[in-house]
Amino acid sequence: MKGREFKDMVFQLFAMIAQGFSSPKRLEIIDILFQGERDVETLSKEVNMSIANTSNHLQILKNAKLVESRKEGVRALYRITDSSVFTCWKNLQAIAETKLYELKEIVHMYYQDRDKFEPISRENLLSRIKSEDVFVLDVRPFEEYRMGHISEARSIPLSELKRRIDEIPKNMEVVAYCRGPYCVLSAEAITFLLKTGIRAVRLEDGFPEWKDAGLPVEAG
């Protein structure tokens, strides 16, 4: 093997990984799969694409070894291969947050009318959980909560929040969280809770970041 052939082959493999991260829809699929396994039908609904297009994106992600699948009966369940994918995704976000002024503007525009109070950090939330002076609210779909959640968190999916508002104590501050810093579920929950007179803030990131930091989690 000549030097040119070696470089061409190596950089082609690097590009295969980059290709996996090069589509907005594939990034969204990756972000969702950090919450737990999904079949193609569920993923297609989550990302608002046809099953065929979702399958094509999943195949590209599998070729890049970013996701893998297993069979459960007739269903194929997809999952992230390992924690290195999460590290790469967070590094990509960090570069975008540092380099792209447009991202900061979009984030500011979305949250300026929703965040009455500053988001709470993981460290602050952990301290308050230990002090038992906070109500931790998981507003993700229940299946995601079942696969893993912050210890002591209560599951009330955003779609059920209005109907189950009486389950939230009025004498405690609520901290809502969802899938990550760019998930809108907790922001929408905060907007609703504030309108009902409940003091509520959101966690500055989400469950994957909490878990990756080695903080207490539960399943089931």
Summary of the structure (lengths in Angstrom):
residues: 220
radius of gyration: 19.3
end to end distance: 52.5
largest distance: 71.1
contacts: 628
relative contact order: 0.12
helix: 53%
strand: 18%
